[in-house]
Amino acid sequence: MKFKVIIKIYTFLFLIFAPISSLFADSHVDSCTITNGVFSASQVIDNAGDEYCASAPDSYEIVAYEMYLCTAAPTAPTTSSSIGLDNCFKNWESSSGTTLALQQNQTIDMPGSMSRPPNATYTHGVMLIDNTFGITMAMQFDGAMGGQDGTTGIFCASVAGSETMGSGGNIPSASSTCGSSAITPGKFVETLTSFDSGTFDADVTADNLNGTSASIAGYLIDTDGNLAVNDADVDKLIGTLVFASAVSFTDATTTLTMSFNVGEGMSLYDDGSDQLTFGSGPFQAILSTD
């Protein structure tokens, strides 16, 4: 019997995390308020410099290496041990990494080696990705915004370039531009080396993603797969997901549908100077079988 894999992109995805400590103070993600395609300015920029929200970018790019399905929760990595995958099956792998350019409501090819999992009920997923994320986005706000290049206006966009988001106050400083008319966006690449822009933080969790019962945990790891001890130690990111609904494989299963949902894959926040900053946000994978 032939086994088929279908890969879809929807509006909400699997396991990247916005690296601002305040975003996860309450263990959930606040979605951006969008009315008739227009974003709320006050939700992103205020005088306190601590506003943020998450939404779907025009395009979201990650580099993926491995995916696992697990019948029980994997053991979290520590500074002296890698993640425990005894209850997991590697269902996809790309040893050199596969770049996935994700857009909502689009289907993509996923090069790599895909394997059919053994018959079982799977409650968790694991994904190993690079700690770099490409974000391309253009939008309109309901009030004037400041770009990190000194521009202002109700239309804003990501700027082509790459910067690091890490501890010690290291946040992007040239991710956005704004103006009085629509702007063609560039791809901004963020390298994530800490989940907290203050003190180094190598792990984070988020619950009730997009109103579902799904929850995720992310870990920044070193070249040995152990939990990183500082920004310079970070090599990749590994994430674990508790599925909102378990995925079952039986003898009759012929199709695995992997739905990548990017509705909160981009974070928007104030850089502390009332300027719009683009960053990564959580994304979810939804799996089903036929």
Rosetta blueprint (number, residue, H / E / L):
1 M L
2 K L
3 F L
4 K E
5 V E
6 I E
7 I E
8 K E
9 I E
10 Y E
11 T E
12 F E
13 L L
14 F L
15 L L
16 I L
17 F L
18 A L
19 P L
20 I L
21 S H
22 S H
23 L H
24 F H
25 A L
26 D L
27 S L
28 H L
29 V L
30 D L
31 S E
32 C L
33 T L
34 I E
35 T E
36 N L
37 G L
38 V E
39 F E
40 S L
41 A L
42 S L
43 Q L
44 V L
45 I L
46 D L
47 N L
48 A L
49 G L
50 D L
51 E L
52 Y E
53 C E
54 A E
55 S E
56 A L
57 P L
58 D L
59 S E
60 Y E
61 E E
62 I E
63 V E
64 A E
65 Y E
66 E E
67 M E
68 Y E
69 L E
70 C E
71 T L
72 A L
73 A L
74 P L
75 T E
76 A L
77 P L
78 T E
79 T L
80 S L
81 S E
82 S E
83 I L
84 G E
85 L L
86 D L
87 N L
88 C E
89 F E
90 K E
91 N E
92 W E
93 E E
94 S E
95 S E
96 S E
97 G E
98 T E
99 T E
100 L E
101 A E
102 L E
103 Q L
104 Q L
105 N L
106 Q E
107 T L
108 I L
109 D L
110 M L
111 P L
112 G L
113 S E
114 M E
115 S L
116 R L
117 P L
118 P L
119 N L
120 A E
121 T E
122 Y E
123 T E
124 H E
125 G E
126 V E
127 M E
128 L E
129 I E
130 D E
131 N L
132 T E
133 F E
134 G E
135 I E
136 T E
137 M L
138 A E
139 M E
140 Q E
141 F E
142 D E
143 G E
144 A E
145 M E
146 G E
147 G L
148 Q L
149 D L
150 G L
151 T L
152 T E
153 G E
154 I E
155 F E
156 C E
157 A E
158 S E
159 V L
160 A L
161 G E
162 S E
163 E E
164 T E
165 M E
166 G L
167 S L
168 G L
169 G L
170 N L
171 I L
172 P L
173 S L
174 A L
175 S L
176 S E
177 T E
178 C E
179 G E
180 S L
181 S L
182 A L
183 I L
184 T L
185 P L
186 G L
187 K L
188 F E
189 V E
190 E E
191 T E
192 L E
193 T L
194 S L
195 F L
196 D L
197 S L
198 G L
199 T L
200 F L
201 D L
202 A L
203 D E
204 V E
205 T E
206 A E
207 D L
208 N L
209 L H
210 N H
211 G H
212 T L
213 S L
214 A L
215 S E
216 I E
217 A E
218 G E
219 Y E
220 L E
221 I E
222 D L
223 T L
224 D L
225 G L
226 N E
227 L E
228 A L
229 V L
230 N L
231 D H
232 A H
233 D H
234 V L
235 D L
236 K E
237 L E
238 I E
239 G E
240 T E
241 L E
242 V E
243 F E
244 A E
245 S E
246 A E
247 V E
248 S E
249 F E
250 T L
251 D L
252 A L
253 T L
254 T L
255 T E
256 L E
257 T E
258 M E
259 S E
260 F E
261 N E
262 V E
263 G L
264 E L
265 G L
266 M E
267 S E
268 L E
269 Y E
270 D E
271 D L
272 G L
273 S L
274 D L
275 Q L
276 L E
277 T E
278 F E
279 G E
280 S E
281 G L
282 P L
283 F L
284 Q E
285 A E
286 I E
287 L E
288 S E
289 T E
290 D L
